[in-house]
Amino acid sequence: EAGVAQSPRYKIIEKRQSVAFWCNPISGHATLYWYQQILGQGPKLLIQFQNNGVVDDSQLPKDRFSAERLKGVDSTLKIQPAKLEDSAVYLCASSRDSLGTQYFGPGTRLLVL
Amino acid sequence: KQEVTQIPAALSVPEGENLVLNCSFTDSAIYNLQWFRQDPGKGLTSLLLIQSSQREQTSGRLNASLDKSSGRSTLYIAASQPGDSATYLCASDSGGGADGLTFGKGTHLIIQP
């Protein structure tokens, strides 16, 4: 069974630029999560999808971050415009349902200069 | 709001020693508690998941315990090996179907050969 795929693995941009990350969850997993992990911290949930609907986005900075999960499979997370403090690893995870074990992708490491 | 704390933040021990990593959480109304391993530049690998009704889980040299009443979990690693060097994260799941996982900041473990 293929795991959670993410791309790109690394991205370097300048502040005020925009960037997008892509996630392909494990086949058949209805729930998809995006987490932000700042260096030295544990991951923090940004947004949770159930199929193509948003379950929780209370910690998503909506003035600059957006995410979508069209057709309930792949998902993209966008930052526009990026700030220095957005430098972090962005982790995608998926689970069969909202109470199932979460499986994590390798993450996208973002550096904002 | 759930808060998860891990002690110590870093630990370095000689190969072969048994060791204990600690995790505490403020809200005992959890659905499960999970221990993850994170290697540099990699995503999270699930090690053990303890349901709220369980007291412990074992996998090979790893044993995780859960005491909901005191808000504590421990991860015991027996006969440590250099390959165990990584950051270990614990995370609680509230089970509400939303909120995702709440993570601690992790314990950075180094096993000296």
Interface residues (C-beta under 8 A of the other chain):
Chain A: V4 Y33 Y35 G40 Q41 G42 P43 K44 L45 Q48 V55 D56 L91 A93 S98 L99 T101 Q102 Y103 F104 G105 P106 G107 R109
Chain B: V4 Y31 Q34 F36 G41 K42 G43 L44 T45 S46 L49 L89 A91 D93 G95 G97 A98 D99 G100 L101 T102 F103 G104 K105 G106
